Structure formats: C-alpha cells, structure tokens
Amino acid sequence: MSTFHRKSVLTQPDKISSVPGSAVEGRRLVVVPVDDEEMGRHTIEWYLEHVHRPDNEVHVINVPEMWSSILPSMAPPDLLHHMKVTNAFTASLKQHYDKLLLDLEITGKFVRVGGNKPWSALVEYSRKQKAMFIIMPSRQQTPGLHDNKEMSAPLFTHSVTNDVLLHSQVPVMIARPPATEKEKRKKKTDIL
C-alpha cells in the first residue's frame, strides 16, 4: 500500500501526472489571487523566483468585490455605472496578467471568479479545480507606523489572506511583502 506525501509531489516531477489534483495531466495547478497590478505582480514574481517549475499551470484569480460597495438605496443608473467600472477594471487586470504570464513564460491564465466573499470564492475555486497550492499576497498593515517612525509593529496579513489560511483545504503560501525603501537601503549598505 503506497502513501501519498505532499513533499514527494513537490520534489519528484516524474510522479506529477499521477497526482490527484493535476490541472492537466503532467501539470500542477497553482492559484494566485490578485486584486491590483502592483501586489499581484510582486506575488507572481515571488512565485517565479521561489516556487515555479515548468510543469506548473498558474491560474491568476480575481474576485471583484462588486457587492461590498453597493447600497440598497442605489438608483439603477448608479448601480449600472458601478458594474461597468468594476467590469472595466477586471478587463484591465486580465489584459495586464495575460501579458505578464506571457512575458514571464509562465503557463496559465487569468480567471474572474464571482462570489460575495473573495476568500470563500478563492477557497471554493481551488477545491473544485484541485489546486496543488495557493500563493497569497501579503500586505504589511502597521497601524500608526506613519505617526511614530521608531515604532516596531508586527506584520499582519490582509483579512482575505487570513480567511483563506483558515478555510483552505489545500496548502497556502504567503509571498513575502515587497521590501520597503528603508529595507532596500539597509540591504545595499550591508552588501557594501
């Protein structure tokens, strides 16, 4: 009787095609949620540098938060305008990420997923598509940091990231947040 270990999936490419969860035979599905261009690009670049393998297939997922800003008192023209703006923004993200995947020579596609709660839609999409793992962006949320430059605040992940971590049935990786200008300068002086 054989035992399935995730570690063997990550390190033995010859066994990929037999793994339940392959997006296409011989491919592992990686889900990367995005909601903007800057953090999403950073997350994909982090993925490319630290995790990427040629047999991975990347689905860049966007769950528009259209319903969170709709009020019951909105007039139909305002609602229609809001939907058009959301659709235009999603279309621009699709164009951006289709080009980015092509430029970085990553097999994958952009997918718009509907849902009332982004974390729930991401978890459900990953489960249904049998993703091998999810790579979430990380945002530094340091309350009061702009008020006190000496304050050292802990790193808090974005609430969607927290909810995906709590509810996902597939492994979740969090991409390290981009270095701040101060961290970049320190690293540069450390090298010198």
HELIX and SHEET records of a PDB file:
HELIX    1   1 ARG A    6  THR A   11  1                                   6    
HELIX    2   2 PRO A   13  SER A   18  5                                   6    
HELIX    3   3 GLU A   38  HIS A   50  1                                  13    
HELIX    4   4 TRP A   67  SER A   69  5                                   3    
HELIX    5   5 PRO A   76  ASP A  103  1                                  28    
HELIX    6   6 PRO A  118  LYS A  128  1                                  11    
HELIX    7   7 SER A  159  HIS A  167  1                                   9    
HELIX    8   8 GLU A  181  ILE A  191  1                                  11    
SHEET    1   A 5 GLY A 108  ARG A 112  0                                        
SHEET    2   A 5 ASN A  56  ASN A  62  1                                        
SHEET    3   A 5 ARG A  28  PRO A  33  1                                        
SHEET    4   A 5 PHE A 133  MET A 136  1                                        
SHEET    5   A 5 VAL A 172  ILE A 174  1                                        
END                                                                             
